[in-house]
């Protein structure tokens, strides 16, 4: 270690720190102080940062869940609107069929009324012919 210290012109502590930092982004140096207060401070910082990280994760999950619920609600609303649109289209088609049926029945009824009126006229003529000597 002393040879490397001399080669790079740094203290063993700096060389150790450089080595740890070179291991990757997922490795972080935790300085270990000689005093108990330093170790407690490091632990406290780690504890606070882990609590903050947990809160961030929880908030993210809640936000993600909330978004998922909203997306699901929107999907249900869209399905409901589509079903309503289908029902409305079916109702319009049914109404058109009823109008056509009504029109046909009205024509048929008018023909029957004319036929009945003709029969009444014929009946009146026959009655008149039979009553005259």
N, CA, C and O atoms as a GROMACS GRO file, in nm:
protein
  532
    1UNK      N    1   0.083  -0.118   0.000
    1UNK     CA    2   0.000   0.000   0.000
    1UNK      C    3   0.088   0.125   0.000
    1UNK      O    4   0.054   0.224  -0.064
    2UNK      N    5   0.199   0.119   0.071
    2UNK     CA    6   0.288   0.235   0.077
    2UNK      C    7   0.348   0.265  -0.059
    2UNK      O    8   0.367   0.381  -0.095
    3UNK      N    9   0.380   0.159  -0.137
    3UNK     CA   10   0.437   0.180  -0.270
    3UNK      C   11   0.336   0.252  -0.359
    3UNK      O   12   0.371   0.344  -0.433
    4UNK      N   13   0.210   0.210  -0.350
    4UNK     CA   14   0.106   0.276  -0.430
    4UNK      C   15   0.083   0.419  -0.385
    4UNK      O   16   0.061   0.508  -0.467
    5UNK      N   17   0.089   0.440  -0.252
    5UNK     CA   18   0.074   0.576  -0.199
    5UNK      C   19   0.181   0.667  -0.257
    5UNK      O   20   0.153   0.778  -0.301
    6UNK      N   21   0.302   0.618  -0.257
    6UNK     CA   22   0.415   0.696  -0.309
    6UNK      C   23   0.403   0.715  -0.460
    6UNK      O   24   0.433   0.822  -0.513
    7UNK      N   25   0.360   0.608  -0.528
    7UNK     CA   26   0.348   0.615  -0.674
    7UNK      C   27   0.246   0.721  -0.715
    7UNK      O   28   0.271   0.798  -0.808
    8UNK      N   29   0.134   0.726  -0.645
    8UNK     CA   30   0.029   0.822  -0.681
    8UNK      C   31   0.035   0.949  -0.599
    8UNK      O   32  -0.037   1.045  -0.629
    9UNK      N   33   0.116   0.954  -0.502
    9UNK     CA   34   0.134   1.074  -0.421
    9UNK      C   35   0.013   1.110  -0.339
    9UNK      O   36  -0.033   1.224  -0.339
   10UNK      N   37  -0.039   1.013  -0.269
   10UNK     CA   38  -0.157   1.040  -0.186
   10UNK      C   39  -0.147   0.959  -0.058
   10UNK      O   40  -0.057   0.877  -0.040
   11UNK      N   41  -0.241   0.985   0.030
   11UNK     CA   42  -0.243   0.913   0.158
   11UNK      C   43  -0.313   0.779   0.138
   11UNK      O   44  -0.388   0.762   0.042
   12UNK      N   45  -0.290   0.684   0.230
   12UNK     CA   46  -0.360   0.556   0.220
   12UNK      C   47  -0.513   0.572   0.224
   12UNK      O   48  -0.586   0.498   0.158
   13UNK      N   49  -0.560   0.668   0.299
   13UNK     CA   50  -0.705   0.692   0.308
   13UNK      C   51  -0.761   0.734   0.172
   13UNK      O   52  -0.865   0.685   0.129
   14UNK      N   53  -0.690   0.826   0.104
   14UNK     CA   54  -0.735   0.871  -0.029
   14UNK      C   55  -0.729   0.758  -0.130
   14UNK      O   56  -0.819   0.744  -0.213
   15UNK      N   57  -0.625   0.678  -0.123
   15UNK     CA   58  -0.610   0.566  -0.215
   15UNK      C   59  -0.724   0.464  -0.193
   15UNK      O   60  -0.780   0.411  -0.289
   16UNK      N   61  -0.755   0.439  -0.068
   16UNK     CA   62  -0.865   0.347  -0.036
   16UNK      C   63  -0.999   0.402  -0.086
   16UNK      O   64  -1.081   0.329  -0.141
   17UNK      N   65  -1.018   0.531  -0.067
   17UNK     CA   66  -1.140   0.596  -0.113
   17UNK      C   67  -1.151   0.589  -0.266
   17UNK      O   68  -1.259   0.560  -0.319
   18UNK      N   69  -1.043   0.614  -0.336
   18UNK     CA   70  -1.042   0.607  -0.482
   18UNK      C   71  -1.074   0.465  -0.529
   18UNK      O   72  -1.148   0.446  -0.626
   19UNK      N   73  -1.020   0.366  -0.460
   19UNK     CA   74  -1.045   0.227  -0.497
   19UNK      C   75  -1.194   0.193  -0.481
   19UNK      O   76  -1.252   0.130  -0.568
   20UNK      N   77  -1.254   0.236  -0.370
   20UNK     CA   78  -1.396   0.209  -0.344
   20UNK      C   79  -1.482   0.278  -0.451
   20UNK      O   80  -1.577   0.218  -0.502
   21UNK      N   81  -1.449   0.402  -0.483
   21UNK     CA   82  -1.527   0.475  -0.582
   21UNK      C   83  -1.514   0.411  -0.720
   21UNK      O   84  -1.607   0.420  -0.801
   22UNK      N   85  -1.402   0.348  -0.748
   22UNK     CA   86  -1.378   0.285  -0.876
   22UNK      C   87  -1.457   0.154  -0.892
   22UNK      O   88  -1.465   0.100  -1.002
   23UNK      N   89  -1.515   0.101  -0.783
   23UNK     CA   90  -1.584  -0.027  -0.788
   23UNK      C   91  -1.720  -0.018  -0.859
   23UNK      O   92  -1.775  -0.120  -0.899
   24UNK      N   93  -1.774   0.100  -0.873
   24UNK     CA   94  -1.902   0.115  -0.944
   24UNK      C   95  -1.995   0.210  -0.870
   24UNK      O   96  -1.967   0.253  -0.759
   25UNK      N   97  -2.108   0.241  -0.938
   25UNK     CA   98  -2.203   0.337  -0.881
   25UNK      C   99  -2.284   0.277  -0.766
   25UNK      O  100  -2.340   0.351  -0.686
   26UNK      N  101  -2.290   0.146  -0.758
   26UNK     CA  102  -2.370   0.084  -0.653
   26UNK      C  103  -2.290   0.061  -0.524
   26UNK      O  104  -2.343   0.004  -0.429
   27UNK      N  105  -2.166   0.106  -0.522
   27UNK     CA  106  -2.082   0.093  -0.402
   27UNK      C  107  -2.053   0.233  -0.350
   27UNK      O  108  -2.010   0.320  -0.426
   28UNK      N  109  -2.075   0.254  -0.222
   28UNK     CA  110  -2.051   0.386  -0.163
   28UNK      C  111  -1.962   0.370  -0.041
   28UNK      O  112  -1.982   0.279   0.040
   29UNK      N  113  -1.864   0.457  -0.027
   29UNK     CA  114  -1.777   0.450   0.091
   29UNK      C  115  -1.851   0.498   0.216
   29UNK      O  116  -1.924   0.597   0.212
   30UNK      N  117  -1.831   0.428   0.324
   30UNK     CA  118  -1.886   0.470   0.452
   30UNK      C  119  -1.767   0.493   0.544
   30UNK      O  120  -1.703   0.399   0.590
   31UNK      N  121  -1.739   0.618   0.568
   31UNK     CA  122  -1.622   0.647   0.652
   31UNK      C  123  -1.646   0.596   0.794
   31UNK      O  124  -1.753   0.616   0.852
   32UNK      N  125  -1.550   0.531   0.847
   32UNK     CA  126  -1.560   0.475   0.981
   32UNK      C  127  -1.470   0.559   1.071
   32UNK      O  128  -1.348   0.544   1.072
   33UNK      N  129  -1.532   0.646   1.146
   33UNK     CA  130  -1.454   0.733   1.234
   33UNK      C  131  -1.408   0.659   1.358
   33UNK      O  132  -1.460   0.553   1.392
   34UNK      N  133  -1.311   0.717   1.424
   34UNK     CA  134  -1.261   0.655   1.546
   34UNK      C  135  -1.349   0.689   1.665
   34UNK      O  136  -1.348   0.622   1.768
   35UNK      N  137  -1.425   0.795   1.645
   35UNK     CA  138  -1.510   0.832   1.758
   35UNK      C  139  -1.651   0.774   1.740
   35UNK      O  140  -1.701   0.760   1.628
   36UNK      N  141  -1.709   0.743   1.849
   36UNK     CA  142  -1.843   0.685   1.848
   36UNK      C  143  -1.943   0.781   1.786
   36UNK      O  144  -2.034   0.736   1.716
   37UNK      N  145  -1.930   0.910   1.807
   37UNK     CA  146  -2.022   1.010   1.753
   37UNK      C  147  -2.022   1.006   1.599
   37UNK      O  148  -2.127   1.023   1.537
   38UNK      N  149  -1.905   0.983   1.539
   38UNK     CA  150  -1.897   0.978   1.394
   38UNK      C  151  -1.973   0.857   1.341
   38UNK      O  152  -2.048   0.868   1.244
   39UNK      N  153  -1.953   0.745   1.402
   39UNK     CA  154  -2.024   0.624   1.360
   39UNK      C  155  -2.174   0.641   1.378
   39UNK      O  156  -2.251   0.602   1.290
   40UNK      N  157  -2.217   0.699   1.489
   40UNK     CA  158  -2.359   0.723   1.510
   40UNK      C  159  -2.415   0.819   1.406
   40UNK      O  160  -2.527   0.801   1.357
   41UNK      N  161  -2.339   0.920   1.373
   41UNK     CA  162  -2.384   1.017   1.272
   41UNK      C  163  -2.402   0.949   1.136
   41UNK      O  164  -2.499   0.975   1.065
   42UNK      N  165  -2.306   0.863   1.102
   42UNK     CA  166  -2.316   0.791   0.974
   42UNK      C  167  -2.439   0.701   0.976
   42UNK      O  168  -2.516   0.697   0.880
   43UNK      N  169  -2.456   0.628   1.085
   43UNK     CA  170  -2.574   0.540   1.095
   43UNK      C  171  -2.704   0.620   1.088
   43UNK      O  172  -2.801   0.579   1.024
   44UNK      N  173  -2.706   0.735   1.155
   44UNK     CA  174  -2.824   0.819   1.153
   44UNK      C  175  -2.854   0.869   1.012
   44UNK      O  176  -2.969   0.871   0.968
   45UNK      N  177  -2.748   0.910   0.940
   45UNK     CA  178  -2.766   0.955   0.802
   45UNK      C  179  -2.818   0.842   0.714
   45UNK      O  180  -2.908   0.862   0.632
   46UNK      N  181  -2.761   0.723   0.731
   46UNK     CA  182  -2.807   0.607   0.654
   46UNK      C  183  -2.953   0.574   0.686
   46UNK      O  184  -3.032   0.544   0.597
   47UNK      N  185  -2.986   0.581   0.815
   47UNK     CA  186  -3.123   0.552   0.857
   47UNK      C  187  -3.220   0.653   0.795
   47UNK      O  188  -3.323   0.616   0.740
   48UNK      N  189  -3.183   0.782   0.806
   48UNK     CA  190  -3.270   0.887   0.750
   48UNK      C  191  -3.282   0.872   0.598
   48UNK      O  192  -3.391   0.887   0.543
   49UNK      N  193  -3.172   0.843   0.532
   49UNK     CA  194  -3.179   0.830   0.386
   49UNK      C  195  -3.260   0.707   0.347
   49UNK      O  196  -3.332   0.710   0.247
   50UNK      N  197  -3.250   0.598   0.425
   50UNK     CA  198  -3.329   0.480   0.393
   50UNK      C  199  -3.477   0.506   0.419
   50UNK      O  200  -3.563   0.457   0.345
   51UNK      N  201  -3.508   0.582   0.523
   51UNK     CA  202  -3.647   0.619   0.551
   51UNK      C  203  -3.700   0.706   0.437
   51UNK      O  204  -3.811   0.684   0.388
   52UNK      N  205  -3.621   0.805   0.395
   52UNK     CA  206  -3.663   0.892   0.284
   52UNK      C  207  -3.684   0.810   0.157
   52UNK      O  208  -3.781   0.831   0.084
   53UNK      N  209  -3.592   0.719   0.132
   53UNK     CA  210  -3.603   0.635   0.012
   53UNK      C  211  -3.730   0.550   0.020
   53UNK      O  212  -3.802   0.536  -0.080
   54UNK      N  213  -3.757   0.495   0.136
   54UNK     CA  214  -3.878   0.414   0.153
   54UNK      C  215  -4.003   0.499   0.132
   54UNK      O  216  -4.099   0.454   0.070
   55UNK      N  217  -4.001   0.623   0.182
   55UNK     CA  218  -4.115   0.712   0.162
   55UNK      C  219  -4.133   0.744   0.013
   55UNK      O  220  -4.244   0.745  -0.038
   56UNK      N  221  -4.021   0.770  -0.055
   56UNK     CA  222  -4.027   0.797  -0.200
   56UNK      C  223  -4.086   0.678  -0.275
   56UNK      O  224  -4.170   0.694  -0.362
   57UNK      N  225  -4.039   0.559  -0.239
   57UNK     CA  226  -4.089   0.438  -0.305
   57UNK      C  227  -4.238   0.421  -0.278
   57UNK      O  228  -4.316   0.388  -0.368
   58UNK      N  229  -4.278   0.443  -0.153
   58UNK     CA  230  -4.418   0.430  -0.116
   58UNK      C  231  -4.503   0.533  -0.192
   58UNK      O  232  -4.610   0.500  -0.244
   59UNK      N  233  -4.455   0.658  -0.197
   59UNK     CA  234  -4.529   0.761  -0.270
   59UNK      C  235  -4.540   0.725  -0.418
   59UNK      O  236  -4.644   0.743  -0.479
   60UNK      N  237  -4.431   0.674  -0.474
   60UNK     CA  238  -4.432   0.634  -0.615
   60UNK      C  239  -4.532   0.522  -0.638
   60UNK      O  240  -4.610   0.526  -0.733
   61UNK      N  241  -4.530   0.422  -0.548
   61UNK     CA  242  -4.624   0.311  -0.562
   61UNK      C  243  -4.768   0.359  -0.547
   61UNK      O  244  -4.856   0.314  -0.619
   62UNK      N  245  -4.791   0.451  -0.451
   62UNK     CA  246  -4.925   0.504  -0.433
   62UNK      C  247  -4.969   0.583  -0.556
   62UNK      O  248  -5.082   0.572  -0.602
   63UNK      N  249  -4.876   0.662  -0.609
   63UNK     CA  250  -4.907   0.739  -0.729
   63UNK      C  251  -4.935   0.644  -0.846
   63UNK      O  252  -5.030   0.664  -0.922
   64UNK      N  253  -4.852   0.541  -0.858
   64UNK     CA  254  -4.868   0.442  -0.965
   64UNK      C  255  -5.002   0.370  -0.950
   64UNK      O  256  -5.074   0.350  -1.047
   65UNK      N  257  -5.034   0.331  -0.826
   65UNK     CA  258  -5.161   0.265  -0.800
   65UNK      C  259  -5.277   0.359  -0.828
   65UNK      O  260  -5.378   0.319  -0.886
   66UNK      N  261  -5.262   0.484  -0.786
   66UNK     CA  262  -5.367   0.583  -0.813
   66UNK      C  263  -5.388   0.602  -0.962
   66UNK      O  264  -5.502   0.609  -1.008
   67UNK      N  265  -5.279   0.609  -1.036
   67UNK     CA  266  -5.290   0.623  -1.182
   67UNK      C  267  -5.353   0.499  -1.243
   67UNK      O  268  -5.436   0.508  -1.333
   68UNK      N  269  -5.313   0.383  -1.192
   68UNK     CA  270  -5.372   0.259  -1.244
   68UNK      C  271  -5.522   0.256  -1.218
   68UNK      O  272  -5.600   0.216  -1.304
   69UNK      N  273  -5.562   0.299  -1.097
   69UNK     CA  274  -5.704   0.302  -1.064
   69UNK      C  275  -5.778   0.401  -1.154
   69UNK      O  276  -5.888   0.372  -1.202
   70UNK      N  277  -5.716   0.518  -1.178
   70UNK     CA  278  -5.780   0.616  -1.265
   70UNK      C  279  -5.791   0.563  -1.407
   70UNK      O  280  -5.892   0.583  -1.474
   71UNK      N  281  -5.687   0.496  -1.453
   71UNK     CA  282  -5.690   0.437  -1.588
   71UNK      C  283  -5.800   0.332  -1.595
   71UNK      O  284  -5.874   0.325  -1.693
   72UNK      N  285  -5.809   0.249  -1.490
   72UNK     CA  286  -5.913   0.147  -1.487
   72UNK      C  287  -6.052   0.211  -1.486
   72UNK      O  288  -6.142   0.165  -1.556
   73UNK      N  289  -6.068   0.319  -1.406
   73UNK     CA  290  -6.197   0.389  -1.401
   73UNK      C  291  -6.231   0.446  -1.538
   73UNK      O  292  -6.346   0.437  -1.583
   74UNK      N  293  -6.132   0.504  -1.605
   74UNK     CA  294  -6.154   0.560  -1.739
   74UNK      C  295  -6.195   0.449  -1.835
   74UNK      O  296  -6.283   0.467  -1.919
   75UNK      N  297  -6.129   0.333  -1.822
   75UNK     CA  298  -6.163   0.219  -1.908
   75UNK      C  299  -6.307   0.175  -1.886
   75UNK      O  300  -6.379   0.146  -1.982
   76UNK      N  301  -6.349   0.170  -1.760
   76UNK     CA  302  -6.486   0.131  -1.728
   76UNK      C  303  -6.583   0.234  -1.785
   76UNK      O  304  -6.689   0.200  -1.839
   77UNK      N  305  -6.546   0.362  -1.772
   77UNK     CA  306  -6.632   0.467  -1.825
   77UNK      C  307  -6.643   0.457  -1.977
   77UNK      O  308  -6.751   0.474  -2.032
   78UNK      N  309  -6.532   0.431  -2.042
   78UNK     CA  310  -6.533   0.418  -2.189
   78UNK      C  311  -6.620   0.299  -2.229
   78UNK      O  312  -6.701   0.310  -2.321
   79UNK      N  313  -6.603   0.186  -2.160
   79UNK     CA  314  -6.687   0.069  -2.189
   79UNK      C  315  -6.835   0.100  -2.168
   79UNK      O  316  -6.920   0.060  -2.247
   80UNK      N  317  -6.864   0.171  -2.061
   80UNK     CA  318  -7.002   0.208  -2.032
   80UNK      C  319  -7.058   0.300  -2.141
   80UNK      O  320  -7.171   0.283  -2.185
   81UNK      N  321  -6.976   0.397  -2.184
   81UNK     CA  322  -7.020   0.487  -2.290
   81UNK      C  323  -7.042   0.412  -2.421
   81UNK      O  324  -7.137   0.440  -2.495
   82UNK      N  325  -6.954   0.317  -2.450
   82UNK     CA  326  -6.968   0.239  -2.572
   82UNK      C  327  -7.096   0.155  -2.566
   82UNK      O  328  -7.167   0.143  -2.666
   83UNK      N  329  -7.124   0.097  -2.448
   83UNK     CA  330  -7.246   0.018  -2.432
   83UNK      C  331  -7.369   0.108  -2.448
   83UNK      O  332  -7.468   0.069  -2.509
   84UNK      N  333  -7.362   0.229  -2.391
   84UNK     CA  334  -7.471   0.323  -2.403
   84UNK      C  335  -7.492   0.363  -2.549
   84UNK      O  336  -7.605   0.374  -2.595
   85UNK      N  337  -7.383   0.384  -2.620
   85UNK     CA  338  -7.390   0.418  -2.762
   85UNK      C  339  -7.454   0.304  -2.842
   85UNK      O  340  -7.538   0.327  -2.929
   86UNK      N  341  -7.414   0.180  -2.811
   86UNK     CA  342  -7.475   0.063  -2.878
   86UNK      C  343  -7.624   0.056  -2.848
   86UNK      O  344  -7.706   0.034  -2.938
   87UNK      N  345  -7.659   0.076  -2.720
   87UNK     CA  346  -7.800   0.073  -2.681
   87UNK      C  347  -7.879   0.182  -2.753
   87UNK      O  348  -7.991   0.160  -2.798
   88UNK      N  349  -7.819   0.300  -2.763
   88UNK     CA  350  -7.886   0.411  -2.832
   88UNK      C  351  -7.905   0.378  -2.980
   88UNK      O  352  -8.011   0.404  -3.036
   89UNK      N  353  -7.804   0.320  -3.042
   89UNK     CA  354  -7.814   0.282  -3.183
   89UNK      C  355  -7.924   0.176  -3.201
   89UNK      O  356  -8.002   0.182  -3.297
   90UNK      N  357  -7.929   0.080  -3.110
   90UNK     CA  358  -8.033  -0.023  -3.117
   90UNK      C  359  -8.171   0.039  -3.097
   90UNK      O  360  -8.267   0.000  -3.163
   91UNK      N  361  -8.181   0.136  -3.006
   91UNK     CA  362  -8.309   0.203  -2.981
   91UNK      C  363  -8.353   0.282  -3.104
   91UNK      O  364  -8.471   0.281  -3.139
   92UNK      N  365  -8.260   0.349  -3.169
   92UNK     CA  366  -8.291   0.425  -3.290
   92UNK      C  367  -8.339   0.330  -3.399
   92UNK      O  368  -8.438   0.357  -3.467
   93UNK      N  369  -8.269   0.219  -3.416
   93UNK     CA  370  -8.309   0.120  -3.516
   93UNK      C  371  -8.448   0.064  -3.484
   93UNK      O  372  -8.531   0.047  -3.574
   94UNK      N  373  -8.472   0.035  -3.357
   94UNK     CA  374  -8.602  -0.017  -3.315
   94UNK      C  375  -8.711   0.086  -3.340
   94UNK      O  376  -8.820   0.052  -3.386
   95UNK      N  377  -8.682   0.211  -3.312
   95UNK     CA  378  -8.778   0.319  -3.335
   95UNK      C  379  -8.810   0.332  -3.484
   95UNK      O  380  -8.925   0.352  -3.521
   96UNK      N  381  -8.708   0.320  -3.569
   96UNK     CA  382  -8.729   0.326  -3.714
   96UNK      C  383  -8.818   0.209  -3.760
   96UNK      O  384  -8.908   0.227  -3.842
   97UNK      N  385  -8.793   0.091  -3.706
   97UNK     CA  386  -8.877  -0.024  -3.741
   97UNK      C  387  -9.022  -0.001  -3.697
   97UNK      O  388  -9.115  -0.032  -3.770
   98UNK      N  389  -9.039   0.056  -3.577
   98UNK     CA  390  -9.174   0.085  -3.528
   98UNK      C  391  -9.244   0.189  -3.615
   98UNK      O  392  -9.364   0.177  -3.642
   99UNK      N  393  -9.171   0.289  -3.659
   99UNK     CA  394  -9.229   0.391  -3.747
   99UNK      C  395  -9.274   0.330  -3.879
   99UNK      O  396  -9.382   0.361  -3.930
  100UNK      N  397  -9.189   0.242  -3.934
  100UNK     CA  398  -9.226   0.176  -4.060
  100UNK      C  399  -9.350   0.089  -4.040
  100UNK      O  400  -9.440   0.088  -4.124
  101UNK      N  401  -9.354   0.016  -3.930
  101UNK     CA  402  -9.468  -0.070  -3.899
  101UNK      C  403  -9.594   0.014  -3.883
  101UNK      O  404  -9.701  -0.023  -3.933
  102UNK      N  405  -9.582   0.128  -3.814
  102UNK     CA  406  -9.695   0.218  -3.793
  102UNK      C  407  -9.746   0.271  -3.927
  102UNK      O  408  -9.866   0.277  -3.951
  103UNK      N  409  -9.654   0.308  -4.014
  103UNK     CA  410  -9.689   0.360  -4.146
  103UNK      C  411  -9.766   0.254  -4.227
  103UNK      O  412  -9.868   0.284  -4.290
  104UNK      N  413  -9.716   0.130  -4.224
  104UNK     CA  414  -9.784   0.020  -4.295
  104UNK      C  415  -9.924  -0.003  -4.238
  104UNK      O  416 -10.020  -0.019  -4.313
  105UNK      N  417  -9.933  -0.006  -4.104
  105UNK     CA  418 -10.062  -0.030  -4.041
  105UNK      C  419 -10.160   0.084  -4.069
  105UNK      O  420 -10.280   0.062  -4.087
  106UNK      N  421 -10.108   0.207  -4.073
  106UNK     CA  422 -10.192   0.322  -4.103
  106UNK      C  423 -10.249   0.310  -4.245
  106UNK      O  424 -10.368   0.334  -4.267
  107UNK      N  425 -10.163   0.274  -4.340
  107UNK     CA  426 -10.210   0.254  -4.479
  107UNK      C  427 -10.315   0.144  -4.484
  107UNK      O  428 -10.418   0.160  -4.551
  108UNK      N  429 -10.290   0.035  -4.415
  108UNK     CA  430 -10.383  -0.078  -4.414
  108UNK      C  431 -10.516  -0.036  -4.353
  108UNK      O  432 -10.623  -0.072  -4.402
  109UNK      N  433 -10.509   0.041  -4.243
  109UNK     CA  434 -10.631   0.088  -4.177
  109UNK      C  435 -10.709   0.182  -4.269
  109UNK      O  436 -10.832   0.174  -4.274
  110UNK      N  437 -10.641   0.269  -4.340
  110UNK     CA  438 -10.709   0.360  -4.434
  110UNK      C  439 -10.780   0.281  -4.544
  110UNK      O  440 -10.891   0.315  -4.583
  111UNK      N  441 -10.714   0.176  -4.594
  111UNK     CA  442 -10.777   0.090  -4.696
  111UNK      C  443 -10.901   0.023  -4.640
  111UNK      O  444 -11.006   0.017  -4.705
  112UNK      N  445 -10.889  -0.028  -4.518
  112UNK     CA  446 -11.003  -0.095  -4.454
  112UNK      C  447 -11.119   0.003  -4.434
  112UNK      O  448 -11.235  -0.032  -4.453
  113UNK      N  449 -11.085   0.127  -4.394
  113UNK     CA  450 -11.190   0.228  -4.374
  113UNK      C  451 -11.260   0.258  -4.507
  113UNK      O  452 -11.382   0.267  -4.513
  114UNK      N  453 -11.180   0.273  -4.615
  114UNK     CA  454 -11.239   0.296  -4.748
  114UNK      C  455 -11.328   0.180  -4.789
  114UNK      O  456 -11.439   0.199  -4.840
  115UNK      N  457 -11.278   0.057  -4.766
  115UNK     CA  458 -11.357  -0.062  -4.798
  115UNK      C  459 -11.488  -0.062  -4.718
  115UNK      O  460 -11.595  -0.095  -4.770
  116UNK      N  461 -11.477  -0.026  -4.588
  116UNK     CA  462 -11.596  -0.021  -4.503
  116UNK      C  463 -11.694   0.085  -4.553
  116UNK      O  464 -11.815   0.062  -4.556
  117UNK      N  465 -11.641   0.202  -4.593
  117UNK     CA  466 -11.726   0.309  -4.644
  117UNK      C  467 -11.797   0.263  -4.774
  117UNK      O  468 -11.914   0.294  -4.795
  118UNK      N  469 -11.724   0.191  -4.861
  118UNK     CA  470 -11.784   0.138  -4.984
  118UNK      C  471 -11.897   0.040  -4.950
  118UNK      O  472 -12.004   0.042  -5.010
  119UNK      N  473 -11.869  -0.047  -4.850
  119UNK     CA  474 -11.972  -0.142  -4.808
  119UNK      C  475 -12.094  -0.071  -4.752
  119UNK      O  476 -12.208  -0.111  -4.779
  120UNK      N  477 -12.073   0.034  -4.677
  120UNK     CA  478 -12.185   0.112  -4.624
  120UNK      C  479 -12.267   0.174  -4.738
  120UNK      O  480 -12.390   0.175  -4.736
  121UNK      N  481 -12.192   0.226  -4.838
  121UNK     CA  482 -12.262   0.287  -4.952
  121UNK      C  483 -12.342   0.181  -5.027
  121UNK      O  484 -12.457   0.206  -5.066
  122UNK      N  485 -12.284   0.064  -5.048
  122UNK     CA  486 -12.354  -0.045  -5.115
  122UNK      C  487 -12.476  -0.090  -5.033
  122UNK      O  488 -12.583  -0.118  -5.088
  123UNK      N  489 -12.457  -0.096  -4.902
  123UNK     CA  490 -12.566  -0.136  -4.814
  123UNK      C  491 -12.680  -0.034  -4.823
  123UNK      O  492 -12.798  -0.072  -4.827
  124UNK      N  493 -12.645   0.092  -4.828
  124UNK     CA  494 -12.746   0.197  -4.837
  124UNK      C  495 -12.820   0.187  -4.970
  124UNK      O  496 -12.942   0.203  -4.974
  125UNK      N  497 -12.747   0.161  -5.080
  125UNK     CA  498 -12.810   0.145  -5.211
  125UNK      C  499 -12.903   0.025  -5.212
  125UNK      O  500 -13.015   0.032  -5.263
  126UNK      N  501 -12.856  -0.085  -5.156
  126UNK     CA  502 -12.939  -0.205  -5.152
  126UNK      C  503 -13.063  -0.183  -5.069
  126UNK      O  504 -13.172  -0.226  -5.108
  127UNK      N  505 -13.050  -0.117  -4.958
  127UNK     CA  506 -13.161  -0.089  -4.871
  127UNK      C  507 -13.261   0.000  -4.945
  127UNK      O  508 -13.382  -0.019  -4.934
  128UNK      N  509 -13.210   0.096  -5.019
  128UNK     CA  510 -13.294   0.189  -5.094
  128UNK      C  511 -13.366   0.114  -5.207
  128UNK      O  512 -13.485   0.135  -5.230
  129UNK      N  513 -13.294   0.027  -5.275
  129UNK     CA  514 -13.354  -0.050  -5.384
  129UNK      C  515 -13.462  -0.146  -5.330
  129UNK      O  516 -13.565  -0.165  -5.394
  130UNK      N  517 -13.439  -0.203  -5.216
  130UNK     CA  518 -13.534  -0.298  -5.161
  130UNK      C  519 -13.657  -0.227  -5.105
  130UNK      O  520 -13.767  -0.283  -5.104
  131UNK      N  521 -13.640  -0.110  -5.061
  131UNK     CA  522 -13.753  -0.039  -5.003
  131UNK      C  523 -13.840   0.027  -5.113
  131UNK      O  524 -13.956   0.059  -5.086
  132UNK      N  525 -13.789   0.048  -5.231
  132UNK     CA  526 -13.872   0.105  -5.337
  132UNK      C  527 -13.946  -0.004  -5.411
  132UNK      O  528 -13.889  -0.109  -5.441
  133UNK      N  529 -14.080   0.023  -5.443
  133UNK     CA  530 -14.163  -0.081  -5.502
  133UNK      C  531 -14.140  -0.105  -5.647
  133UNK      O  532 -14.205  -0.192  -5.706
   0.00000   0.00000   0.00000
